[in-house]
Amino acid sequence: MIKLFFLLPIIMCAIWWWYLNNHGYSVKEGIKGFTYILILNTAIILFFTTMIYITR
């Protein structure tokens, strides 16, 4: 399962990019959203990785 964590930010960024394109925004206007997505996903991945090492 941990091997697939790299897909989470890719999928979320793809969905955000799709949303921006469908609503007429440029990627430059949505850069703040990409930043939030990457920060959130980093926190999620760090949390689960920490939990794996704590519970071993």
TORBAFI-437124 format. One line per 3 residues: number of its first residue (from 1); for each residue z, x, y of C-alpha. Coordinates in Angstrom, 2 decimals, decimal comma, m for minus. Each point is the difference from the previous one (the first is absolute). Layout:
BEGIN
NUM> Z X Y | ...
This chain:
BEGIN
1> 0,00 0,00 0,00 | 0,88 2,78 2,44 | m3,48 1,41 m0,56
4> m1,51 m3,04 1,72 | 2,12 0,11 3,18 | m2,80 1,80 1,83
7> m2,07 m3,19 m0,28 | 2,43 m2,08 2,07 | m0,82 1,54 3,41
10> m3,71 0,14 m0,83 | m0,10 m3,71 m0,85 | 2,10 m0,99 3,02
13> m2,14 2,08 2,37 | m3,16 m1,50 m1,49 | 1,36 m3,52 0,57
16> 0,98 0,91 3,58 | m3,46 1,49 0,64 | m1,62 m3,16 m1,40
19> 2,20 m2,15 2,26 | m0,92 2,05 3,07 | m3,71 m0,23 m0,74
22> 0,09 m3,76 m0,62 | 1,83 m0,67 3,26 | m2,19 2,23 2,16
25> 2,43 2,87 0,59 | m0,85 3,67 m0,23 | 1,84 2,48 m2,20
28> 1,25 1,69 3,16 | 1,67 m3,25 1,08 | 1,67 m0,33 m3,40
31> 1,29 3,57 m0,32 | 3,57 m1,16 0,62 | m0,28 m2,27 m3,04
34> m1,21 2,88 m2,16 | 2,96 2,05 1,19 | 2,44 m2,76 m0,92
37> m1,62 m0,40 m3,41 | 0,28 3,73 m0,75 | 3,63 0,17 1,16
40> 0,97 m3,07 m2,03 | m1,73 1,31 m3,11 | 1,60 3,42 0,39
43> 3,42 m1,66 0,14 | m0,76 m2,12 m3,07 | m1,28 2,97 m2,00
46> 2,98 2,16 0,99 | 2,42 m2,78 m0,93 | m1,47 m0,51 m3,46
49> m0,30 3,72 m0,64 | 3,64 0,45 0,97 | 1,02 m2,86 m2,30
52> m1,86 1,58 m2,90 | 1,85 3,31 0,45 | 3,38 m1,66 0,56
55> m0,25 m2,12 m3,15 | m1,06 2,80 m2,32
